[in-house]
Amino acid sequence: MSKKLVIVESPSKSKTIEKYLGEDFKVVSSKGHIRDLSTKGQYGLGVDIENGFKPDYIPVKGKTNLIKELKKDVKDSSYIYLATDPDREGEAISWHLKDALGIKDNNYSRVLFHEITHDKVIEAINNPTIIDDNLVKSQETRRILDRIIGFRLSKLLQSKIGAKSAGRVQSVALKLIVDREREIEAFKEEEYWTIKSIFNDPNFEANLFKYKTEDIELKTEQEADNVINNLSEDYKVESVEEKAQSKKSKPPFITSTLQQEASTKLGFPAKKTMSIAQKLYEGIDIGTETVGLITYMRTDSIRLSDEYIKSAYAYINDKYGKEFVGYTKKAKKNDNVQDAHEAIRPTSVNRQPSQMKEFLTPDEYKLYRLIYVRTLASLMADAKVNKKVVVLDNNDYKFKVNGQELIFEGYLKIYKDYESSEDVILPVLEKDKIYKTNNVEKEQHFTKPPARYTEAKLIKEMEELGIGRPSTYAKIIDTLKERAYVTLEEKKFKPTEIGIETTDKLQEFFSDLINVKYTAQMEKDLDLVAEGEAVWNKVLEEFYKLFEPRVKNAFGEMEKKAPETTGENCPECGNPLVIRKGRYGEFTACSNYPECKYIKKEEKQVVEIMNCPNCDGKIVEKPTRKGKVFYGCTNFPKCKFATWDKPLPENCPECGKYLVEKSGKIKCSSCDYEK
């Protein structure tokens, strides 16, 4: 009897799900997208603009054989479950699978696995749905938009200024970084002074903050000296205010806040965070079973299931006591999010990080622990802090003393490693009592320019501005780095010269389209398509009417950047030699191209490493066509010695073979020796 077929995206979770479902099911993987837009038609867009923006799809490179295998699996199966990831991208992949594999409407179901655990997988199979065409059209519209903007603007910039690419959201993110850099450059620092009085009996410090009822600002040292000269040694306690305040926990993670917190607390780039989260979602072998440790990691909802909340409340009550349970802190749905599924949370409150540690890599453990304690903390009682504010008067100059003391840990019981609440214990200061000191200090300060964006701050800014989707932030940031549009200085983004030039050119010709407001509105339009409240190709039509005339104008009007001269003349025609950019990097050629096709042959510096272990040749550094370095013998092709690992001119003390430098470590090329 033929089996039922389940198609998922990732190979790593297919075996786990197959174990859960049993022998009546076969689970296979599409390995992500199987089709994408072709590069046929006008401008190579793979889109028939004249025919309602009809897309032309072809198999993803290298997936032709996989599609054949999947077609055979479909033919041999009694029923098909399309179980790609539970988001817009996953919905589109399911549609492509159904269309490309010839799956009939009456022989398939769409299944959403929000977590990879036995009970939830069985529950999902027993509660199938069908493909949401509106979500598919929303994803398709986004893909076509990105293709049109990416292809057209990238071609423009490559031909005019040598920039590598542009993108609908990528270019707006770059503009944020460039704009911030310009703010920093335009910033003019201003001097200001502060004054504090230091007391020894009892021991405390008080800071000047007012004169009579007005806030005080001291711009110069002279102003600070005037204040000090007007002070006596007597400070009278004018008021003592003391009150308990609640300190609330943050909600559970969504995609963007997980990326931000992992960046600031763990030092993880967004790309690394999402890669680790994917593994935690897809399944970890924990000895007794392979199970997903967290729910799906692409979400913008802070909602938690009633089932999880109930189990978490019971766990908190049993482990920490009833007073630590935050019964009023159930996360609600936010009206501004899709809420397709839950927040990122552990699949079971009983799989504590300490118990899972032996099954995880150090980085997997760090991220799992962060997700676990953040989710649990979101359902715990508020922390309670006793805050104390004392105001002292000295000849109408008001000085303030702040103190605080944690009086109930609440959620900080488990979240204190990620969020501090430092106690500042004040001595007992009595109202109307006079305290004496002549120890007054003045300090000079200067205002600071706005800070450059860290990865976490840029993600937060993009989310607040409504540009892009949280699931795309990691890729956007990665692209800006790869294109050399930005560099990292002290973990902060600084735009490069080409990054600034790219932004300036785009703003010169596309300021009404490449900006925060238009990009955010486009995200709203895509959401309307997903909700069935907007027609996908009408959204594209309105965009294209604005966009294409500007592109054509820019191709005609944008000034082409002259190539950099080397100071040498062409030996064949006498014209200046210039630096040009090619597929494999920069090269020197004649400025009179195409009339003169002279290209200067660069003398390659040979870096000799060691004697060849296989012959009498030398091992030297060699570049591939794409610029990557490997190590090979000078007697090639007679000797075919080659390695990616850097050989070292010393031998292994255990087997006598040569050593190599690999991943920052010294290892033997033959045995298990490691230095």
C-alpha positions in Angstrom: 0.0 0.0 0.0 1.4 3.4 -1.0 2.4 5.8 1.8 1.3 9.3 2.5 3.9 11.9 1.5 5.0 14.9 3.6 7.2 17.5 2.0 9.2 19.8 4.3 11.8 22.4 3.5 14.7 21.3 5.6 16.4 17.8 5.3 17.5 18.0 9.0 13.9 17.8 10.3 12.5 15.3 7.8 13.8 12.2 9.6 12.6 13.5 13.0 9.1 14.1 11.6 9.1 10.8 9.9 9.8 9.1 13.2 6.9 10.9 14.8 4.4 10.0 12.0 5.3 6.3 11.7 5.5 3.8 8.9 2.5 5.0 7.0 4.3 8.3 6.0 7.3 9.2 4.0 8.9 12.6 4.7 11.1 14.2 2.1 12.7 17.7 1.8 12.5 20.3 -1.0 15.7 21.9 0.4 14.1 25.4 0.3 12.8 26.9 -2.9 12.6 24.7 -6.0 11.8 27.5 -8.5 12.6 31.1 -8.9 12.1 33.9 -11.5 14.0 33.3 -14.8 16.2 36.0 -16.4 14.2 36.0 -19.6 12.3 38.9 -21.2 12.8 42.7 -20.9 15.8 43.7 -18.8 16.2 40.0 -17.8 13.5 40.4 -15.1 11.7 37.1 -15.7 8.5 39.1 -15.6 6.1 39.8 -18.4 5.3 43.5 -17.5 3.0 44.0 -20.5 0.9 40.9 -19.5 -0.1 41.8 -15.9 3.4 41.2 -14.5 3.1 37.5 -15.1 6.2 35.8 -13.6 8.2 33.2 -15.5 9.5 30.5 -13.2 12.3 28.0 -13.8 13.9 25.4 -11.5 16.5 26.7 -9.0 20.0 25.9 -10.3 20.9 22.4 -9.3 17.3 21.4 -8.3 16.2 19.7 -11.6 17.0 16.2 -10.4 15.4 16.9 -7.1 12.2 18.0 -8.8 12.2 14.7 -10.8 12.6 12.8 -7.5 9.8 14.7 -5.9 7.5 14.1 -8.9 8.2 10.3 -8.5 7.5 10.5 -4.8 4.2 12.3 -5.5 3.2 9.7 -8.1 4.0 6.8 -5.7 2.0 8.4 -2.8 -1.6 8.1 -1.9 -1.8 11.6 -0.4 0.5 14.7 -0.1 1.0 17.0 2.8 2.8 20.2 2.0 4.6 21.1 5.3 7.0 23.9 4.4 7.7 26.6 6.9 4.7 28.4 8.5 5.3 31.9 7.0 4.8 33.7 3.6 7.9 32.3 2.1 6.9 28.8 3.2 3.4 29.3 1.8 5.0 30.3 -1.6 7.2 27.2 -1.6 4.2 25.0 -1.0 2.4 26.6 -3.9 5.5 26.1 -6.1 5.7 22.5 -5.1 2.0 21.9 -5.8 2.3 23.6 -9.2 5.6 22.2 -10.3 4.9 18.6 -9.2 1.4 18.5 -10.6 -0.3 17.9 -7.3 -4.1 17.9 -7.7 -6.4 20.0 -5.5 -8.2 17.0 -4.1 -5.0 15.1 -3.2 -3.2 17.5 -0.9 -3.3 19.4 2.3 -1.2 22.3 3.7 0.2 21.5 7.2 1.8 24.1 9.5 4.5 22.8 12.0 4.9 25.7 14.5 7.1 23.4 16.6 8.8 20.1 15.9 7.6 18.0 18.8 5.7 14.7 18.6 2.4 15.9 19.9 2.4 19.1 17.8 3.4 17.4 14.6 0.6 14.8 15.1 -1.8 17.6 15.9 -0.9 19.6 12.8 -1.3 16.5 10.5 -4.7 16.0 12.0 -5.7 19.6 11.5 -4.6 20.4 7.9 -5.6 23.4 5.8 -5.1 24.5 2.2 -2.6 26.9 0.6 -3.4 30.5 1.3 -3.4 32.1 -2.1 -3.3 35.6 -0.7 -0.1 34.9 1.2 1.4 33.4 -1.9 0.5 36.5 -4.0 2.0 38.7 -1.3 5.3 36.8 -1.4 5.2 36.8 -5.2 4.6 40.5 -5.3 7.6 41.1 -2.9 9.8 38.9 -5.1 8.9 40.7 -8.3 9.3 44.1 -6.7 12.8 43.1 -5.4 13.7 41.7 -8.8 12.7 44.8 -10.7 14.3 47.3 -8.3 17.4 45.1 -7.7 18.1 44.4 -11.4 17.3 47.8 -12.8 19.1 49.9 -10.1 22.1 47.5 -9.8 22.7 47.7 -13.6 22.4 51.5 -13.4 24.9 51.8 -10.5 27.3 49.3 -12.0 27.5 51.2 -15.3 27.7 54.6 -13.8 29.7 54.5 -10.6 30.9 50.9 -10.2 28.7 50.1 -7.2 27.8 46.5 -6.9 24.0 46.5 -6.2 21.0 48.3 -4.9 17.8 47.0 -3.3 14.3 48.0 -2.2 15.1 47.7 1.5 18.9 47.4 1.4 19.3 50.9 -0.1 17.1 52.4 2.6 19.0 50.7 5.3 22.2 52.0 3.8 20.7 55.5 3.7 20.0 55.3 7.4 23.7 54.6 8.1 24.9 57.3 5.7 22.5 59.9 7.2 23.7 59.1 10.7 27.3 59.5 9.5 26.4 63.0 8.1 24.8 63.9 11.4 28.0 62.9 13.2 30.2 65.0 10.7 27.9 68.0 11.1 27.8 67.8 14.9 29.4 70.6 16.9 30.2 69.7 20.5 29.1 72.0 23.3 30.9 72.5 26.6 29.0 72.1 29.9 29.9 71.6 33.5 28.5 69.6 36.4 28.9 70.1 40.2 28.7 67.5 42.9 29.1 67.8 46.7 30.8 64.9 48.5 29.9 64.1 52.2 31.9 62.0 54.6 29.6 61.9 57.7 27.5 60.1 56.6 29.0 59.0 53.3 27.1 60.1 50.1 27.3 62.4 47.1 24.7 65.0 45.9 24.5 66.5 42.4 23.4 70.0 41.5 20.3 70.0 39.3 18.3 73.2 40.0 18.5 76.8 41.1 15.3 77.6 43.0 12.7 76.0 40.8 14.5 76.2 37.4 16.8 73.5 35.9 20.4 74.8 35.9 22.8 74.5 33.0 26.4 75.6 33.3 28.0 76.3 30.0 31.4 77.5 31.1 33.9 77.0 33.9 33.3 80.6 35.1 29.6 79.8 35.6 30.6 76.7 37.6 33.0 78.7 39.7 30.3 81.4 40.4 28.0 78.7 41.8 30.7 77.2 44.0 31.5 80.6 45.3 27.9 81.1 46.3 27.7 77.9 48.3 28.1 77.6 52.0 29.1 74.5 53.9 25.5 73.9 55.1 23.2 71.6 53.1 19.7 71.3 54.5 17.5 68.3 53.6 14.5 69.8 51.9 12.6 66.6 51.1 12.9 62.9 51.3 10.7 60.9 49.0 10.6 57.1 49.2 8.3 54.8 47.2 8.1 51.3 45.9 8.0 50.9 42.1 7.3 47.9 39.9 9.8 46.8 37.3 8.1 44.9 34.6 9.6 42.2 32.5 9.9 42.5 28.7 7.6 40.4 26.5 8.8 37.1 24.9 10.9 37.3 21.8 9.9 38.0 18.3 12.3 37.7 15.4 13.7 41.3 15.6 14.0 41.5 19.4 15.8 38.1 19.5 18.3 39.4 17.0 18.7 42.6 19.0 19.1 40.9 22.4 21.4 38.2 21.0 23.6 41.0 19.5 23.8 43.1 22.7 24.0 40.3 25.3 25.7 37.5 23.4 27.6 39.4 20.7 26.0 37.3 17.9 25.5 38.9 14.4 21.9 38.6 13.2 22.9 36.0 10.6 24.4 33.7 13.3 21.4 34.2 15.6 19.0 33.1 12.9 21.2 30.1 11.9 21.4 28.8 15.4 17.6 29.4 16.0 16.9 27.4 12.9 18.7 24.4 14.3 17.0 24.7 17.6 13.6 24.8 15.9 14.3 21.9 13.5 15.4 19.5 16.1 18.2 18.5 18.5 19.2 15.0 19.5 18.7 15.0 23.3 19.5 11.4 23.8 16.0 9.9 24.3 14.6 11.6 21.2 15.3 14.3 18.5 13.1 17.3 19.2 12.7 20.9 18.3 13.7 23.0 21.4 12.0 26.2 20.3 8.9 27.3 18.3 9.2 28.8 14.8 11.7 31.6 14.9 10.2 33.9 12.2 7.3 35.7 13.9 6.2 39.2 14.9 3.7 38.1 17.5 4.3 38.2 21.3 1.3 35.9 21.9 1.9 32.7 23.9 -0.4 29.7 23.8 -2.7 29.0 26.7 -1.2 25.6 27.0 2.3 26.9 27.4 1.2 29.7 29.8 -0.5 27.1 32.0 2.5 24.9 32.1 4.8 27.9 32.8 2.7 29.1 35.7 2.8 25.7 37.3 6.6 25.5 36.8 7.2 28.9 38.3 4.9 28.2 41.2 6.6 24.9 42.0 10.2 26.1 41.6 10.1 29.6 42.9 6.8 30.0 44.8 3.4 31.5 44.2 4.5 35.1 44.7 6.7 34.8 41.6 3.9 33.9 39.3 2.8 36.8 37.1 -0.9 35.8 36.6 -1.8 39.1 35.0 1.1 39.0 32.4 -0.4 36.9 29.7 0.9 38.3 26.4 -2.0 39.6 24.2 -2.2 39.9 20.4 -0.9 43.2 19.0 -3.2 44.7 16.3 -0.2 45.8 14.2 1.2 42.3 13.6 0.3 39.3 11.5 0.0 37.1 14.6 0.3 34.0 12.3 1.9 32.1 15.2 3.3 32.4 18.6 6.3 34.3 20.0 9.6 32.5 20.0 9.5 30.2 23.1 10.8 26.9 24.3 8.6 24.0 23.2 8.6 22.7 26.8 9.1 24.6 30.0 10.5 21.3 31.4 13.5 21.2 29.1 15.6 23.4 31.2 18.8 24.9 29.7 21.0 23.2 32.3 19.5 19.8 31.2 20.0 20.5 27.5 23.5 21.9 27.8 25.3 18.6 27.1 23.4 18.2 23.8 24.2 21.7 22.5 27.2 23.5 21.2 28.3 26.5 23.5 26.6 29.0 21.2 23.4 26.9 20.8 23.2 26.7 24.6 23.7 30.5 25.0 20.9 31.2 22.6 18.5 28.6 24.0 19.1 29.8 27.5 18.4 33.4 26.5 15.1 32.3 24.8 14.1 30.1 27.7 14.6 32.6 30.5 13.2 35.5 28.5 9.9 33.6 27.9 9.7 32.4 31.5 10.5 35.9 32.8 7.7 37.4 30.7 5.2 35.3 32.8 6.7 36.1 36.2 5.7 38.7 38.7 7.1 42.2 38.5 10.3 43.0 40.4 9.8 45.6 43.2 12.3 48.4 43.8 12.3 50.8 46.6 13.3 54.2 45.2 14.6 57.1 47.3 15.1 60.7 46.3 16.6 63.2 48.7 16.8 66.9 47.8 19.2 69.2 49.7 19.2 73.0 49.6 22.2 75.3 49.8 21.4 79.0 49.3 18.6 78.1 46.8 20.9 75.7 44.9 19.2 72.3 44.9 21.2 69.1 45.0 19.8 65.6 44.5 20.7 62.2 45.8 19.2 59.0 44.3 19.1 55.6 45.8 17.3 52.3 45.1 17.1 48.9 46.7 15.6 45.7 45.2 13.0 44.5 47.7 11.5 41.7 45.6 13.3 39.9 42.8 10.3 38.9 40.8 11.3 38.0 37.2 14.9 39.1 37.9 15.2 35.9 39.8 16.0 34.2 36.5 16.7 37.2 34.2 19.4 39.0 36.2 22.2 37.8 34.0 20.7 39.8 31.1 19.2 42.8 33.0 20.7 44.3 36.1 19.1 46.2 39.0 22.0 47.5 40.9 21.3 48.6 44.5 22.4 52.1 45.5 22.0 52.1 49.3 21.7 55.6 50.9 22.3 56.4 54.5 19.4 57.7 56.6 19.0 61.4 55.7 16.5 63.2 57.9 14.3 66.0 56.7 15.3 69.5 57.8 18.6 68.2 59.1 21.8 70.1 58.1 24.8 68.2 56.7 28.1 70.0 56.2 30.9 69.8 53.6 33.3 72.0 51.7 34.3 69.2 49.4 32.7 70.4 46.1 33.9 69.2 42.7 33.3 70.6 39.3 33.7 68.6 36.1 33.9 69.6 32.5 31.9 67.7 29.8 31.2 68.0 26.1 28.0 66.9 24.3 28.4 63.8 22.2 27.3 63.3 18.6 24.7 60.7 17.9 26.2 57.2 18.0 26.7 55.1 14.9 24.3 52.2 14.5 25.3 48.9 16.0 23.6 45.8 14.4 21.1 45.7 17.2 20.2 49.5 16.9 19.9 49.3 13.1 17.5 46.3 13.4 15.5 48.2 16.0 15.3 51.3 13.8 14.2 49.4 10.8 11.5 47.6 12.8 10.2 50.9 14.3 10.2 52.6 10.9 8.3 49.6 9.3 10.8 48.9 6.5 11.5 45.3 5.5 10.4 42.2 7.4 12.2 40.9 10.5 13.1 37.7 8.8 15.1 39.7 6.1 17.1 41.9 8.4 20.0 39.5 8.8 20.3 39.1 5.0 20.1 42.9 4.5 22.9 43.6 6.9 25.0 40.8 5.5 24.6 42.3 2.0 25.7 45.7 3.1 28.9 44.2 4.4 29.5 41.9 1.4 29.1 44.9 -1.0 31.7 46.8 1.0 29.1 49.6 1.5 29.9 49.6 5.2 32.7 48.7 7.6 32.5 47.8 11.2 34.4 50.0 13.7 34.0 49.0 17.3 31.0 46.9 16.2 29.4 50.0 14.7 28.5 50.6 11.1 30.5 53.2 9.2 29.7 53.9 5.5 32.5 53.5 3.0 33.2 56.0 0.2 31.3 53.8 -2.3 28.4 53.4 0.2 28.1 57.1 0.5 28.3 57.7 -3.3 25.7 55.0 -3.9 23.3 56.6 -1.5 23.9 60.1 -2.9 23.3 58.9 -6.5 20.1 57.1 -5.5 18.8 60.1 -3.7 19.6 62.4 -6.6 17.3 60.4 -8.9 15.0 58.3 -6.7 14.5 60.3 -3.5 10.7 59.8 -3.6 11.0 56.0 -3.9 14.2 55.1 -2.0 13.2 56.5 1.4 11.7 55.3 4.6 8.1 56.5 4.0 7.6 54.9 0.6 9.3 51.7 1.7 7.2 51.4 4.8 4.0 52.1 2.7 5.0 49.3 0.3 5.2 46.9 3.3 1.7 47.9 4.2 0.5 47.3 0.6 2.1 43.9 0.7 0.2 43.2 4.0 -3.0 44.2 2.3 -2.3 41.7 -0.5 -1.7 39.0 2.1 -5.1 39.9 3.7 -6.9 39.8 0.3 -7.6 43.6 0.5 -5.4 44.6 -2.5 -4.8 43.2 -6.0 -1.2 42.1 -6.3 -0.5 43.2 -9.9 -2.2 46.5 -9.3 0.3 47.2 -6.5 3.1 46.4 -9.0 1.5 48.5 -11.7 1.3 51.6 -9.6 4.9 51.2 -8.5 6.2 50.6 -12.0 4.5 53.7 -13.4 6.6 55.7 -10.9 9.8 53.7 -11.0 10.6 53.0 -14.7 10.5 56.6 -16.0 13.0 57.6 -13.3 15.3 54.7 -14.2 15.3 55.7 -17.9 16.0 59.3 -16.9 18.8 58.2 -14.6 20.5 56.1 -17.4 20.5 59.2 -19.5 21.3 61.9 -16.9 23.4 60.3 -14.2 27.0 61.3 -14.7 29.4 58.4 -15.3 32.3 58.2 -12.8 35.6 58.5 -14.5 38.0 55.6 -13.7 41.0 56.4 -11.5 44.2 57.0 -13.4 47.5 55.3 -12.4 49.9 58.0 -13.6 51.2 55.7 -16.3 50.6 55.8 -20.1 49.6 52.9 -22.3 52.7 51.4 -24.0 50.6 50.7 -27.1 48.8 54.0 -27.8 50.0 56.5 -25.3 46.7 57.2 -23.6 46.5 57.2 -19.7 46.2 53.8 -17.9 43.3 53.5 -15.6 42.0 51.1 -12.9 39.0 49.2 -14.0 36.8 46.7 -12.1 36.2 43.3 -13.5 34.5 40.1 -12.5 37.5 39.0 -10.5 38.6 42.3 -9.0 40.5 45.4 -10.2 42.9 45.5 -13.1 44.9 48.1 -15.0 43.9 48.9 -18.6 44.0 51.5 -21.3 41.6 54.4 -21.0 41.1 54.3 -24.8 39.1 51.1 -24.7 37.5 49.7 -26.9 39.8 51.2 -29.5 42.8 50.0 -27.5 42.4 46.7 -25.6 45.7 46.8 -23.7 45.6 45.2 -20.2 48.6 45.4 -18.0 49.9 42.1 -16.8 50.3 42.3 -13.0 53.4 40.8 -11.6 52.2 38.4 -9.0 54.2 38.3 -5.8 55.1 34.7 -5.0 54.8 33.9 -1.3 56.9 30.9 -0.6 55.7 28.8 2.4 57.9 25.6 2.5 59.5 22.8 0.6 56.9 20.5 -1.1 56.5 17.3 0.8 55.9 15.3 -2.4 58.7 16.6 -4.7 61.6 19.0 -4.9 59.3 22.0 -5.6 58.2 24.8 -3.3 54.8 25.3 -1.8 53.5 28.8 -2.6 50.3 30.8 -2.1 48.1 30.7 -5.2 44.8 32.6 -5.8 41.8 31.1 -7.4 39.9 32.9 -10.2 37.6 34.4 -7.5 40.5 35.6 -5.3 40.5 32.9 -2.7 43.9 31.7 -1.5 45.1 28.0 -1.6 48.5 26.4 -1.4 50.1 24.5 -4.2 53.4 23.3 -5.6 55.5 25.2 -8.1 56.0 22.0 -10.1 52.3 21.9 -11.1 51.0 20.1 -13.2 53.7 17.5 -12.7 53.1 17.7 -8.9 49.5 18.1 -8.0 49.9 18.9 -4.3 47.2 21.4 -3.2 45.5 22.3 0.1 43.2 25.0 1.5 44.9 24.8 4.9 48.1 26.8 5.3 51.1 24.3 5.5 53.8 25.1 8.1 57.5 24.4 7.7 57.7 22.1 10.7 56.9 18.5 11.2 54.5 16.6 13.5 56.3 15.3 16.5 54.1 12.2 16.5 54.1 11.0 12.8 56.6 13.3 11.1 54.2 14.7 8.5 53.9 18.4 7.9 51.7 20.6 10.1 48.9 23.0 8.9 47.2 26.0 10.3 43.4 25.3 10.4 40.6 27.4 12.0 43.2 29.2 14.1 44.8 26.0 15.4 48.0 24.1 14.6 47.2 20.5 13.5 48.9 17.6 11.8 48.0 17.1 8.1 47.9 13.3 8.7 47.3 12.2 12.3 45.2 13.6 15.2 48.0 15.7 16.7 47.0 19.2 17.7 49.4 21.8 19.1 
